[in-house]
Amino acid sequence: MPVFSFRAECRLDVDKFTRTVDQSGIASTVRIHPDADGLPDVDVEAEFDATLEQLRAILRVQSDSHVIIQTLRELPLVSNSLERDYGSK
């Protein structure tokens, strides 16, 4: 399965996303890492049996997922700058 990584405003956003992914029949393995600065945002590395575009389509209809969609990239967490791409929709 391809490896993806992203940042989320909080763990609840990740839980909501992965629940929707699971309901869509997409297999996944998710590892959540608390941010080192003590704020509620989290960094995530995950394997999804899906394409980047399939995951973005799920995020587009999910409320309050702008940070995930703007930082979601198909690469390991160590290689993801987690900078927001404001052009991603």
KELUMZA-422326 format. One record per atom (N, C-alpha, C, O): residue in three letters; chain; atom name; x, y, z. Coordinates in steps of 0.2 Angstrom, whole numbers, padded with zeros to 4 digits. Each point is the difference from the previous one (the first is absolute). Example, Ala and Ser with C-alpha at 12.3 -4.5 7.8 and 13.67 -1.06 7.14 Angstrom:
BEGIN
[ALA A N [0066 -0028 0039]]
[ALA A CA [-0004 0006 0000]]
[ALA A C [0004 0006 0000]]
[ALA A O [0005 -0001 0003]]
[SER A N [-0007 0006 -0007]]
[SER A CA [0004 0006 0001]]
[SER A C [-0004 0005 0003]]
[SER A O [0003 0006 0001]]
END
This chain:
BEGIN
[MET A N [0004 -0006 0000]]
[MET A CA [-0004 0006 0000]]
[MET A C [0004 0006 0000]]
[MET A O [0006 0000 0003]]
[PRO A N [-0008 0005 -0007]]
[PRO A CA [0004 0007 0000]]
[PRO A C [0000 0003 0007]]
[PRO A O [-0004 -0001 0004]]
[VAL A N [0010 0005 -0002]]
[VAL A CA [0001 0003 0006]]
[VAL A C [-0002 0007 -0001]]
[VAL A O [0002 0004 -0005]]
[PHE A N [-0006 -0001 0009]]
[PHE A CA [-0002 0007 0000]]
[PHE A C [0001 0003 0007]]
[PHE A O [0001 -0003 0005]]
[SER A N [0000 0010 -0005]]
[SER A CA [0001 0004 0006]]
[SER A C [-0004 0006 0000]]
[SER A O [-0001 0003 -0006]]
[PHE A N [-0001 0000 0011]]
[PHE A CA [-0003 0006 0001]]
[PHE A C [0000 0003 0007]]
[PHE A O [0002 -0004 0005]]
[ARG A N [-0005 0010 -0004]]
[ARG A CA [-0001 0003 0006]]
[ARG A C [-0007 0001 0001]]
[ARG A O [-0004 0001 -0005]]
[ALA A N [0002 -0001 0011]]
[ALA A CA [-0007 0001 0002]]
[ALA A C [-0001 0005 0006]]
[ALA A O [0005 0000 0004]]
[GLU A N [-0010 0004 -0004]]
[GLU A CA [-0001 0005 0006]]
[GLU A C [-0001 -0004 0006]]
[GLU A O [0002 0003 0006]]
[CYS A N [-0005 -0009 -0006]]
[CYS A CA [0000 -0004 0006]]
[CYS A C [-0002 -0007 -0001]]
[CYS A O [-0001 -0002 -0006]]
[ARG A N [0002 -0002 0011]]
[ARG A CA [-0001 -0008 -0001]]
[ARG A C [-0007 -0001 -0003]]
[ARG A O [-0001 -0005 -0003]]
[LEU A N [-0004 0009 0006]]
[LEU A CA [-0007 -0002 -0002]]
[LEU A C [-0001 0001 -0008]]
[LEU A O [-0003 -0004 -0003]]
[ASP A N [0007 0009 0000]]
[ASP A CA [-0001 0000 -0007]]
[ASP A C [0003 -0006 -0004]]
[ASP A O [-0002 -0002 -0005]]
[VAL A N [0008 -0001 0008]]
[VAL A CA [0003 -0006 -0003]]
[VAL A C [-0005 -0006 0001]]
[VAL A O [-0001 -0004 -0005]]
[ASP A N [-0002 0004 0011]]
[ASP A CA [-0005 -0006 0001]]
[ASP A C [-0006 0001 -0005]]
[ASP A O [-0002 -0005 -0002]]
[LYS A N [0000 0011 0001]]
[LYS A CA [-0006 0001 -0004]]
[LYS A C [0002 -0002 -0007]]
[LYS A O [-0004 -0004 -0004]]
[PHE A N [0010 0006 0001]]
[PHE A CA [0002 -0002 -0006]]
[PHE A C [0001 -0008 -0001]]
[PHE A O [-0002 -0003 -0005]]
[THR A N [0006 0000 0010]]
[THR A CA [0001 -0007 -0001]]
[THR A C [-0007 -0004 0001]]
[THR A O [0000 -0005 -0003]]
[ARG A N [-0004 0007 0007]]
[ARG A CA [-0007 -0003 0000]]
[ARG A C [-0003 0000 -0007]]
[ARG A O [-0003 -0005 -0002]]
[THR A N [0003 0011 -0001]]
[THR A CA [-0003 0000 -0007]]
[THR A C [0004 -0004 -0005]]
[THR A O [-0004 -0003 -0004]]
[VAL A N [0010 0003 0005]]
[VAL A CA [0004 -0004 -0005]]
[VAL A C [-0002 -0008 0001]]
[VAL A O [-0001 -0003 -0005]]
[ASP A N [0001 0001 0011]]
[ASP A CA [-0002 -0007 0002]]
[ASP A C [-0007 -0001 -0003]]
[ASP A O [-0001 -0006 -0003]]
[GLN A N [-0004 0010 0004]]
[GLN A CA [-0007 -0001 -0003]]
[GLN A C [0000 0000 -0007]]
[GLN A O [-0004 -0003 -0003]]
[SER A N [0009 0006 0000]]
[SER A CA [0001 0000 -0008]]
[SER A C [0003 -0007 -0002]]
[SER A O [0000 -0001 -0006]]
[GLY A N [0002 -0003 0010]]
[GLY A CA [0003 -0006 -0002]]
[GLY A C [0007 0000 -0001]]
[GLY A O [0003 -0005 -0003]]
[ILE A N [0000 0010 0005]]
[ILE A CA [0007 0001 -0001]]
[ILE A C [0004 -0002 0006]]
[ILE A O [-0001 0002 0005]]
[ALA A N [0006 -0007 -0007]]
[ALA A CA [0004 -0003 0006]]
[ALA A C [0005 0006 0002]]
[ALA A O [0002 0003 -0004]]
[SER A N [-0001 -0003 0010]]
[SER A CA [0005 0005 0003]]
[SER A C [0004 -0002 0006]]
[SER A O [-0003 -0004 0004]]
[THR A N [0009 0007 -0003]]
[THR A CA [0003 -0001 0006]]
[THR A C [0003 0007 0002]]
[THR A O [0003 0003 -0004]]
[VAL A N [-0005 -0001 0010]]
[VAL A CA [0001 0007 0002]]
[VAL A C [0004 0001 0006]]
[VAL A O [-0001 -0004 0005]]
[ARG A N [0006 0008 -0005]]
[ARG A CA [0005 0002 0006]]
[ARG A C [-0001 0007 0001]]
[ARG A O [0002 0004 -0004]]
[ILE A N [-0004 -0002 0010]]
[ILE A CA [-0001 0007 0002]]
[ILE A C [0006 0002 0005]]
[ILE A O [0001 -0004 0005]]
[HIS A N [0002 0010 -0007]]
[HIS A CA [0005 0002 0004]]
[HIS A C [-0002 0007 0003]]
[HIS A O [-0001 0005 -0004]]
[PRO A N [0001 -0004 0011]]
[PRO A CA [-0001 0006 0002]]
[PRO A C [0005 0005 -0002]]
[PRO A O [0006 -0001 0000]]
[ASP A N [-0008 0008 -0001]]
[ASP A CA [0005 0005 -0002]]
[ASP A C [0004 0001 0006]]
[ASP A O [-0002 0000 0006]]
[ALA A N [0008 0002 -0007]]
[ALA A CA [0005 0001 0005]]
[ALA A C [-0001 0006 0004]]
[ALA A O [0003 0001 0006]]
[ASP A N [-0007 0004 -0009]]
[ASP A CA [-0001 0006 0003]]
[ASP A C [-0005 0000 0006]]
[ASP A O [-0001 0006 0003]]
[GLY A N [-0002 -0011 -0002]]
[GLY A CA [-0005 -0001 0005]]
[GLY A C [-0007 0003 -0002]]
[GLY A O [-0005 -0001 0004]]
[LEU A N [0004 0003 -0010]]
[LEU A CA [-0006 0002 -0003]]
[LEU A C [-0004 -0006 -0002]]
[LEU A O [0002 -0005 0000]]
[PRO A N [-0009 0006 -0001]]
[PRO A CA [-0004 -0006 -0001]]
[PRO A C [0001 -0003 -0008]]
[PRO A O [-0003 -0005 -0001]]
[ASP A N [0007 0009 -0003]]
[ASP A CA [0001 -0003 -0007]]
[ASP A C [0004 -0006 0001]]
[ASP A O [0004 -0001 0004]]
[VAL A N [-0005 -0004 -0009]]
[VAL A CA [0003 -0006 -0001]]
[VAL A C [0003 -0001 -0007]]
[VAL A O [-0002 0002 -0005]]
[ASP A N [0008 -0006 0005]]
[ASP A CA [0003 -0002 -0006]]
[ASP A C [-0002 -0007 -0001]]
[ASP A O [0000 -0004 0005]]
[VAL A N [-0001 0002 -0011]]
[VAL A CA [-0003 -0007 -0002]]
[VAL A C [0004 -0003 -0006]]
[VAL A O [0001 0003 -0005]]
[GLU A N [0001 -0009 0006]]
[GLU A CA [0002 -0004 -0005]]
[GLU A C [-0005 -0006 -0001]]
[GLU A O [-0001 -0003 0005]]
[ALA A N [-0001 0001 -0011]]
[ALA A CA [-0005 -0005 -0001]]
[ALA A C [0001 -0004 -0007]]
[ALA A O [0003 0003 -0004]]
[GLU A N [-0005 -0009 0004]]
[GLU A CA [0000 -0003 -0006]]
[GLU A C [-0007 -0001 -0002]]
[GLU A O [-0004 -0002 0004]]
[PHE A N [0002 0004 -0010]]
[PHE A CA [-0007 -0001 -0002]]
[PHE A C [0000 -0004 -0007]]
[PHE A O [0005 0002 -0004]]
[ASP A N [-0009 -0006 0003]]
[ASP A CA [-0001 -0004 -0006]]
[ASP A C [-0005 0005 -0005]]
[ASP A O [-0005 -0002 -0001]]
[ALA A N [0008 0008 0000]]
[ALA A CA [-0003 0004 -0004]]
[ALA A C [0005 0005 -0004]]
[ALA A O [0006 0000 0002]]
[THR A N [-0009 0004 -0006]]
[THR A CA [0004 0005 -0003]]
[THR A C [0000 0007 0003]]
[THR A O [-0005 0001 0004]]
[LEU A N [0009 0003 -0005]]
[LEU A CA [0000 0007 0003]]
[LEU A C [-0007 0003 -0002]]
[LEU A O [-0003 0003 0005]]
[GLU A N [0001 -0003 -0011]]
[GLU A CA [-0006 0003 -0002]]
[GLU A C [-0006 -0003 0003]]
[GLU A O [-0005 0003 0002]]
[GLN A N [0005 -0010 0000]]
[GLN A CA [-0006 -0003 0003]]
[GLN A C [0000 0003 0007]]
[GLN A O [-0006 0001 0003]]
[LEU A N [0011 0000 0000]]
[LEU A CA [0000 0002 0007]]
[LEU A C [-0002 0008 0000]]
[LEU A O [-0004 0002 0005]]
[ARG A N [0006 0001 -0009]]
[ARG A CA [-0002 0008 -0001]]
[ARG A C [-0007 0000 -0001]]
[ARG A O [-0003 0005 0003]]
[ALA A N [0000 -0009 -0007]]
[ALA A CA [-0007 0000 -0001]]
[ALA A C [-0004 -0002 0006]]
[ALA A O [-0005 0004 0001]]
[ILE A N [0007 -0008 0003]]
[ILE A CA [-0003 -0001 0007]]
[ILE A C [0001 0006 0004]]
[ILE A O [-0005 0002 0003]]
[LEU A N [0011 0001 -0003]]
[LEU A CA [0001 0006 0004]]
[LEU A C [-0005 0006 -0002]]
[LEU A O [-0002 0004 0004]]
[ARG A N [0001 -0003 -0010]]
[ARG A CA [-0004 0005 -0003]]
[ARG A C [-0007 0001 0003]]
[ARG A O [-0003 0005 0000]]
[VAL A N [0000 -0011 0001]]
[VAL A CA [-0006 0000 0003]]
[VAL A C [-0001 -0001 0007]]
[VAL A O [-0005 0000 0003]]
[GLN A N [0011 0000 0001]]
[GLN A CA [0000 0000 0007]]
[GLN A C [0001 0007 0003]]
[GLN A O [0005 0003 -0003]]
[SER A N [-0009 -0001 0008]]
[SER A CA [0001 0006 0002]]
[SER A C [0007 0001 0004]]
[SER A O [0002 -0005 0003]]
[ASP A N [0000 0011 -0003]]
[ASP A CA [0006 0002 0004]]
[ASP A C [0006 -0004 -0001]]
[ASP A O [0004 -0002 0004]]
[SER A N [-0003 0000 -0011]]
[SER A CA [0006 -0004 -0001]]
[SER A C [0005 0004 -0004]]
[SER A O [0005 -0003 -0003]]
[HIS A N [-0005 0009 0003]]
[HIS A CA [0005 0004 -0004]]
[HIS A C [0007 -0001 0001]]
[HIS A O [0004 0000 -0004]]
[VAL A N [-0002 0000 0010]]
[VAL A CA [0007 -0001 0002]]
[VAL A C [0002 -0007 -0003]]
[VAL A O [0006 -0001 -0002]]
[ILE A N [-0010 -0004 0003]]
[ILE A CA [0002 -0007 -0003]]
[ILE A C [0001 0000 -0007]]
[ILE A O [0005 -0002 -0003]]
[ILE A N [-0010 0005 -0001]]
[ILE A CA [0001 0000 -0007]]
[ILE A C [0005 0004 -0002]]
[ILE A O [0003 -0001 -0006]]
[GLN A N [-0001 0007 0009]]
[GLN A CA [0006 0004 -0002]]
[GLN A C [0007 -0003 0002]]
[GLN A O [0005 0003 -0003]]
[THR A N [-0005 -0008 0007]]
[THR A CA [0006 -0003 0002]]
[THR A C [0001 -0007 -0002]]
[THR A O [0005 -0003 0001]]
[LEU A N [-0010 0000 -0004]]
[LEU A CA [0000 -0007 -0002]]
[LEU A C [0004 -0001 -0006]]
[LEU A O [-0001 0003 -0005]]
[ARG A N [0006 -0007 0006]]
[ARG A CA [0005 -0002 -0006]]
[ARG A C [0002 -0007 0000]]
[ARG A O [-0001 -0004 0006]]
[GLU A N [0002 0001 -0011]]
[GLU A CA [0002 -0007 -0001]]
[GLU A C [0007 -0001 0001]]
[GLU A O [0004 -0001 -0005]]
[LEU A N [-0002 0001 0011]]
[LEU A CA [0007 -0001 0002]]
[LEU A C [0000 -0001 0008]]
[LEU A O [-0004 0002 0003]]
[PRO A N [0010 -0005 -0001]]
[PRO A CA [0001 -0001 0007]]
[PRO A C [0000 0007 0004]]
[PRO A O [0001 0005 -0002]]
[LEU A N [-0003 -0006 0009]]
[LEU A CA [-0001 0006 0004]]
[LEU A C [0007 0004 0000]]
[LEU A O [0000 0006 0000]]
[VAL A N [0005 -0010 0001]]
[VAL A CA [0007 0003 0000]]
[VAL A C [0002 0005 -0006]]
[VAL A O [0004 0004 0001]]
[SER A N [-0007 -0006 -0007]]
[SER A CA [0001 0004 -0006]]
[SER A C [-0005 0006 -0001]]
[SER A O [0001 0004 -0005]]
[ASN A N [-0006 -0004 0009]]
[ASN A CA [-0006 0005 -0001]]
[ASN A C [0002 0006 0004]]
[ASN A O [0000 0000 0006]]
[SER A N [0000 0006 -0009]]
[SER A CA [0001 0006 0003]]
[SER A C [-0006 0002 0005]]
[SER A O [0001 0004 0004]]
[LEU A N [-0007 -0007 -0006]]
[LEU A CA [-0006 0002 0003]]
[LEU A C [-0002 0007 0000]]
[LEU A O [-0005 0002 0003]]
[GLU A N [0008 0002 -0008]]
[GLU A CA [-0002 0006 -0002]]
[GLU A C [-0007 0000 -0004]]
[GLU A O [0000 -0004 -0004]]
[ARG A N [-0004 0009 0006]]
[ARG A CA [-0007 0000 -0003]]
[ARG A C [0001 0002 -0008]]
[ARG A O [0003 0005 -0001]]
[ASP A N [-0006 -0009 -0003]]
[ASP A CA [-0001 0002 -0007]]
[ASP A C [-0006 0003 -0001]]
[ASP A O [-0005 -0003 -0001]]
[TYR A N [0004 0010 0001]]
[TYR A CA [-0006 0003 0000]]
[TYR A C [-0004 -0001 -0007]]
[TYR A O [-0006 0002 0000]]
[GLY A N [0009 -0004 -0005]]
[GLY A CA [-0003 -0002 -0006]]
[GLY A C [-0003 -0007 0000]]
[GLY A O [-0004 -0001 -0005]]
[SER A N [0005 -0003 0010]]
[SER A CA [-0003 -0006 0000]]
[SER A C [-0007 0000 0002]]
[SER A O [-0002 0003 0005]]
[LYS A N [-0003 -0006 -0009]]
[LYS A CA [-0007 0000 0002]]
[LYS A C [-0003 -0007 -0001]]
[LYS A O [-0006 -0001 0001]]
END
